[in-house]
Amino acid sequence: MPTSIITIKHKLDSHLGDTLTVVAQAGRKKVTKRRGILRETFPAVFVVDLDQHQNNFKHVSYSYTDLLTKNIALKFDDEVDEAEEAEA
């Protein structure tokens, strides 16, 4: 993962509109996974529109520091496909 907030924002800007899974630490030994679409990036936060079939609310925002401190992890669907193609 990139090591500065600016590089994290630039990487997310290149993935706007892509489908992703957000894996968040929700406490001691508890992890939540949410699927959605990366909708917008702002100077300090980014917004994910969530899949309405799996979640009770429409969107959620995270700060870039959450990624930097590894409180959350993002898995983009297109990156998973590229990794599977490279293995084949």
C-alpha positions as CSV (number, residue, x, y, z in Angstrom):
1,M,0.0,0.0,0.0
2,P,1.3,3.5,-0.7
3,T,3.0,5.3,2.2
4,S,1.6,8.8,2.0
5,I,-1.9,10.2,2.0
6,I,-1.3,12.0,-1.3
7,T,-0.3,8.8,-3.1
8,I,-3.3,7.0,-1.5
9,K,-5.7,9.7,-2.8
10,H,-4.1,9.5,-6.3
11,K,-4.5,5.8,-6.4
12,L,-8.2,6.0,-5.3
13,D,-8.8,8.7,-7.9
14,S,-7.8,6.3,-10.6
15,H,-10.4,3.7,-9.3
16,L,-13.4,6.0,-9.2
17,G,-16.5,4.1,-10.2
18,D,-14.9,0.7,-9.6
19,T,-16.5,-2.0,-7.4
20,L,-14.6,-2.9,-4.3
21,T,-14.7,-4.7,-0.9
22,V,-13.9,-2.7,2.2
23,V,-12.5,-4.9,5.1
24,A,-12.6,-2.9,8.3
25,Q,-11.4,-3.7,11.8
26,A,-14.5,-3.4,14.0
27,G,-13.0,-4.2,17.3
28,R,-11.1,-6.9,19.0
29,K,-11.0,-9.9,16.7
30,K,-14.0,-8.6,14.7
31,V,-13.9,-7.7,11.0
32,T,-16.6,-6.3,8.8
33,K,-16.7,-6.7,5.0
34,R,-18.8,-4.3,2.9
35,R,-19.1,-4.3,-0.9
36,G,-19.8,-1.2,-2.9
37,I,-18.6,1.3,-5.5
38,L,-16.0,4.0,-4.9
39,R,-18.0,7.1,-5.6
40,E,-16.1,10.2,-4.6
41,T,-12.7,11.3,-3.2
42,F,-12.3,14.5,-1.1
43,P,-9.2,16.1,0.4
44,A,-9.4,14.0,3.6
45,V,-12.0,11.3,3.0
46,F,-13.5,9.0,0.3
47,V,-17.1,7.8,-0.1
48,V,-18.2,4.3,-1.0
49,D,-21.8,3.7,-2.1
50,L,-22.8,0.4,-0.5
51,D,-24.6,-2.6,-2.0
52,Q,-28.2,-2.2,-0.8
53,H,-28.8,-5.9,-0.7
54,Q,-26.1,-6.4,2.0
55,N,-26.3,-3.2,4.0
56,N,-28.8,-1.0,5.8
57,F,-27.4,2.3,4.8
58,K,-26.5,3.9,1.4
59,H,-23.0,5.0,1.7
60,V,-20.0,5.2,4.1
61,S,-17.0,7.4,4.2
62,Y,-13.4,6.6,5.4
63,S,-10.4,8.7,5.8
64,Y,-7.1,8.1,4.0
65,T,-5.4,7.7,7.4
66,D,-7.6,4.6,7.9
67,L,-5.8,3.0,4.9
68,L,-2.4,4.4,6.0
69,T,-2.8,2.9,9.5
70,K,-4.2,-0.3,8.2
71,N,-7.5,0.0,10.0
72,I,-9.2,-0.8,6.7
73,A,-8.1,-2.6,3.6
74,L,-9.6,-2.2,0.1
75,K,-9.9,-5.0,-2.5
76,F,-10.8,-3.8,-6.0
77,D,-12.6,-6.4,-8.1
78,D,-10.5,-5.5,-11.2
79,E,-7.2,-6.1,-9.2
80,V,-8.5,-9.5,-8.1
81,D,-9.2,-10.4,-11.8
82,E,-5.7,-9.3,-12.9
83,A,-4.1,-11.5,-10.1
84,E,-6.1,-14.5,-11.2
85,E,-5.2,-14.0,-14.8
86,A,-1.5,-13.7,-13.9
87,E,-1.6,-17.1,-12.1
88,A,-3.2,-18.8,-15.0
